[in-house]
Amino acid sequence: MNESLDTWFKREIIAHEPALVRYLARHWPNRQEIFDLRQDIYIRVYDAAAKSRPQSPKSFLFSTARHLIIDRIRRQRIVSIDSVGDVDALNVMIEDISPERRIAAHQELRRLAQAIDLLPPKCREAVWMRRVHDIPQKEVAARLGITQKTVEKHVMKGMKLLAAALFRNAPADDAELTRSADEREREHGKP
């Protein structure tokens, strides 16, 4: 097939624009963002088609739209620990939460923030990017200048250390977090 990508895109993708806009209007609450979403979808579809044209362009278009909507919803749900650091500053009245539970939640959040701060730097960055910002492993590896396997190891190690700090009350767990990365690596036979 020697057809240009632009010609294919106009015929197979742009032809469905009215249906795509209706789909977005039904599934995205902010009407002002629909045309921006449409453009982002077109960019994703065009980039993917430049590598390999999909067998079913219309299905691919709407699948891409659905995935983009899901990604945006996930990003909206992520709340920075810093922005929730002072629960009282939220000025939210919730009758079900007792003062004791509010204090306990605040302490738990503070413990999480402290535990994250104590992680080795690369480990902390990998955990933060993968688990908080939901950045793909490949992109995290590129940003940190390490392999994807190393990102995976950092995230696993970080999650174990965080779980140890948050779910066990033994002093040894806090000691594990406060030990330097060098001490942990020497223990595992790395120089």
N, C-alpha and C positions, 0 to 999 in steps of 0.2 A: 504494500500500500504506500503510494508516494504522495498521498494527499497531505497538504500542509496542516500543521497542528492548529493554526488559527482557523482555517476553513472547517476542520473537524469540530473545533470548539464551538464555533457559531452554529453549525448544523445540529450537533448532538447535545449541547449544553445550554446555550443561550436560548434555544427554542423552547426550553422549559421554564424560562424566567417567570412568567405569570404564575405558574403552579408553585414554583419555589417560593415566591413572595407570599402567596396565600398560606403555604405550609409554615413559613416563618411567622406570619401574623397569628396563626393558631397556636404555635408552640413557644413563642418568645413574648414575655410580658411587656417589654419596653419597645413600643412601636417606633420610637426615634432611632433605635439601633438596628432595625431590620435591614436597611440598605447597606450598612457597614458589615453586618453579618453576611449578607449576600456576596459582597465583594471578597470577604475572607474565604468564603466557600469556593468562589470562582478561582481564587488564587491557589487554594489547595488542590482543586480538581485539575487545573491547568498544569501545575507542577507535577502532579502524579501522572497525568497523561503524557507529559513530555518524556517520561521514563518508559511508560508502558500504557497504551490506551486500554481502558477497561472494556470488557466484553459487553457489559450492559451499562451504557453511559448514564441513562436516567436513574437507574437504581444506585449507581455509584454517586451521582450527584446528591440524591436524597439521603443516602447513608452518610456522606460527608457532612451534610447539613445537620443530621441528627447527632453525629459525633462532636461537631463544633458546639452545638447547643449544650450537650452534656459537659464538655470541657469548660465552657463559660460558667455553667451553674456550679461546677466544682470549685472554680476559682472564687466565685462570689461567697461560697460557704467557708472559705479559709479565713480565719481570724488570726491576726498577728498576736503573739503572746504579749508583745509590748503594749498593744492597744488595749489589752484586757488586764494588764498588770494591776490596775487599781479598779477593782470591781465596783467600789462605791462611786467612782466617777461616772459610771454608766447611767446613773439616775433611772434605773429601771425598777419599777415596783413589781415584785413577784411575791404574792402572798404565801405561796407554798414553801418558800425557803426560809428556814429559821435563821436567826443570827449565828447560831452555832454551825449550821451547815455552810453558811456564807463564809465564815472564818476558815472552816476546814477546807473549802474549795479554794479560797485565796492562798492558804498555806500550801496546798497541793500544787497549785499553779506556780507558786514561788519555788517549790522544790524541783519542779520540772525545769523551770528556767535555769536554776542553779546547776542542775544535772547536765543540761545541754551545754552550759558555759564551761563545764569541767571536762567535756569530751576533748580528745586530741583534735587539733585544728582541722585537718583534712576529714577526719571522721565526722566532726560537727558539721562541716560544710556539706558533706555528702548526705547526711541525715536530713539536714535542713532543706536542701534542694529537692531530694527525693520524697520525703514524707510531708513536708509542710507546703512546698510550692508545687509538688507533683510533676517535677521536671523529668522527662525521660532519662533513663540510665545512660544512654548514649550521649546525650547532651551534657549531662553532669560530668561524664568522663572527659569530654572535650573541654569544658570550662575549667576543670581542675588539672588537666594535663596528665591524666592517669588512664589506665585501661578500665573497661567496663567491669571486668572481674574484680579489680581493686575497689571500684565503687561499691560493688555488691558486698565485698568483704567489710568495707568501712561501715556500710549501712547495717549489716548484720551485727557487727561488733558494737556499734553505737546503740542499736535497739536493745541488745543484751545488757549493756551498761545502764541504759536508762531504765529498763525493767528492773534491774537489780536495785537501782537507787530509789525507785518509786514503790515497788511492791514488796520489798523486804525491809524490815526495820533493823536488821543486824548491823552493828557498826562496821563490820568487815566490808559490807557492800559500799558504804561511803568511802572506805579506805581504797577500794578498787577504783572508784572514780577519781580520787585525788592523787593516786599514783601517777607519775609522769608516763607519757607514752614510751619514753626510752626504757623505763623499768619494765613495762609490760612486754616490749619487744625483746629485751634481754632474756626475760623469763621464757619466752617461746623460741629461744635460740637464734634470734636475728641480731646482726651486729648493730 
